[in-house]
Amino acid sequence: MPDDRNPVRKRHLVVTRLFNAPVESVWKCWSDPNLIMRWWGPDLFTSPSCKVDFREGGTSVVCMRSPQGQDFYSIWKYVKIVPLQHLEFTQNMSDESGHLLDPAKLGLPPEFPRDTRTVIVFKAKGGKTEMTMTEYNMPAPDTEMGKFAELGLNQTLDKMVALFFES
């Protein structure tokens, strides 16, 4: 917990991507575990497993494997789902079974975010889809954790965009 002498500055991390695909196809990237495993994680990371319970109140457990072979699990607890328009969930680190874990115990920095409110908005744009993802209360962009969070999210979403250019 930060003290008054060294408060952790926060910001909302917002990233927008335009997909060469209809909303239905981009939406499916969030609900189909086989698709999630193809794009989840920044460059050089893979996603070897994903369990999805895609409904309000449901949870998904997604694995992200580092290039060194270390597995990191995230749990997504769905708060609001408006099909093809809006998706809201809370992200946390977890074990393989979906039990919450303290990021510091995984060797992550103390400012690693917990209970990250994540909102994704989908908009049809003439046969294409604009998707805006917002992660709330993330570390400030001029901090090391803030820079890694932004880089990782951008690389992850670039991998999602690339799905629609594969043959």
C-alpha positions in Angstrom: 0.0 0.0 0.0 1.5 3.4 -0.9 2.1 5.9 1.8 1.7 9.7 1.6 5.4 10.2 0.8 5.4 7.9 -2.2 1.9 7.6 -3.6 1.4 5.5 -6.7 0.1 7.7 -9.5 -2.7 6.2 -11.6 -4.2 6.7 -15.0 -6.7 5.0 -17.3 -5.0 3.1 -20.1 -7.1 3.4 -23.3 -6.2 1.6 -26.5 -8.3 1.6 -29.7 -7.9 -0.7 -32.7 -9.7 -1.0 -36.0 -10.3 -4.5 -37.2 -10.8 -5.6 -40.8 -13.8 -7.7 -39.6 -17.4 -7.4 -38.6 -18.3 -6.9 -34.9 -19.5 -10.5 -34.6 -16.0 -11.8 -35.4 -14.2 -9.4 -33.1 -16.6 -10.1 -30.3 -16.0 -13.8 -30.7 -12.3 -13.2 -29.9 -13.4 -12.5 -26.3 -15.7 -15.5 -25.9 -14.1 -18.4 -27.8 -11.2 -19.9 -25.7 -9.5 -21.2 -28.9 -9.3 -17.7 -30.3 -8.3 -16.2 -26.9 -5.3 -18.6 -26.8 -4.2 -17.3 -30.2 -3.9 -13.6 -29.2 -3.6 -13.3 -25.4 -0.3 -12.0 -24.2 2.4 -9.6 -25.5 5.0 -10.5 -28.1 6.9 -13.8 -27.4 4.3 -14.9 -24.9 1.9 -17.7 -25.6 -1.4 -18.7 -24.1 -1.5 -22.5 -23.7 -4.8 -22.7 -21.8 -8.1 -20.8 -21.4 -11.3 -21.7 -19.6 -14.2 -19.4 -20.4 -17.5 -18.9 -18.6 -18.7 -16.0 -20.7 -21.8 -14.7 -18.9 -22.4 -11.9 -16.4 -21.2 -13.3 -13.1 -19.0 -15.9 -14.8 -15.3 -16.1 -14.8 -12.6 -17.0 -17.3 -9.1 -18.2 -16.4 -6.5 -17.4 -19.0 -2.9 -18.6 -19.0 0.0 -16.5 -20.4 3.3 -18.3 -20.7 6.6 -16.2 -20.7 9.4 -17.0 -23.2 11.2 -18.5 -20.1 8.3 -21.0 -19.6 6.7 -19.3 -16.5 2.9 -19.5 -16.5 0.9 -16.5 -15.3 -2.8 -17.0 -14.9 -5.4 -14.2 -15.0 -9.0 -14.4 -13.9 -11.6 -12.3 -15.7 -14.8 -11.9 -13.7 -17.6 -10.6 -16.0 -19.6 -7.7 -14.6 -21.6 -6.6 -17.7 -22.1 -8.1 -21.1 -24.1 -6.3 -23.8 -23.7 -8.6 -26.9 -21.7 -7.1 -29.7 -21.5 -3.7 -27.9 -20.0 -3.7 -24.5 -17.9 -6.0 -22.3 -16.8 -5.3 -18.7 -14.8 -7.5 -16.4 -12.4 -7.3 -13.5 -8.9 -8.7 -14.0 -6.7 -10.3 -11.3 -3.8 -12.7 -11.1 -4.8 -16.2 -10.1 -3.7 -19.7 -9.9 -4.6 -22.3 -12.5 -7.9 -23.0 -10.7 -8.9 -19.3 -10.6 -8.1 -18.6 -7.0 -6.8 -15.0 -6.5 -3.1 -14.5 -5.9 -1.1 -11.6 -4.6 1.0 -10.4 -7.6 4.0 -9.7 -5.3 4.1 -13.4 -4.4 4.5 -14.1 -8.1 7.6 -11.8 -8.2 5.7 -9.0 -9.8 6.4 -5.3 -8.8 4.4 -4.0 -5.8 2.6 -1.5 -8.0 1.3 -4.3 -10.2 -2.5 -3.6 -10.4 -5.2 -5.6 -8.7 -8.9 -5.6 -9.4 -8.4 -4.0 -12.8 -11.7 -2.8 -14.1 -11.6 -3.4 -17.9 -14.2 -2.1 -20.3 -14.3 -2.9 -24.0 -16.6 -1.1 -26.4 -17.3 -2.4 -30.0 -18.5 -0.1 -32.8 -19.4 -1.2 -36.4 -17.6 0.9 -39.0 -18.8 -0.1 -42.4 -17.9 -3.8 -42.3 -15.0 -3.2 -39.9 -14.9 -2.9 -36.2 -13.5 -0.3 -33.9 -12.7 -1.7 -30.5 -11.7 0.5 -27.5 -10.3 -1.1 -24.4 -9.9 0.8 -21.2 -8.1 -0.5 -18.1 -8.9 1.7 -15.1 -6.5 2.8 -12.4 -3.3 1.6 -14.0 0.2 2.9 -13.0 1.1 6.2 -14.6 2.7 6.1 -18.1 6.1 7.5 -16.8 6.6 4.6 -14.4 8.3 1.4 -15.3 5.1 -0.7 -14.6 3.0 1.8 -16.5 5.3 1.6 -19.6 5.2 -2.2 -19.5 1.4 -2.3 -19.1 0.9 -0.1 -22.1 3.5 -1.9 -24.2 2.0 -5.3 -23.3 -1.6 -4.3 -24.0 -0.6 -2.8 -27.4 1.3 -5.9 -28.4 -1.5 -8.2 -27.2 -4.2 -6.3 -29.2 -1.8 -6.2 -32.2 -1.9 -10.0 -32.1 -5.7 -9.9 -32.1 -5.7 -7.6 -35.1 -3.3 -10.0 -36.9 -5.9 -12.8 -36.6 -7.9 -11.2 -39.3 -5.0 -11.1 -41.7 -4.1 -14.8 -41.4 -5.1 -17.0 -44.3 
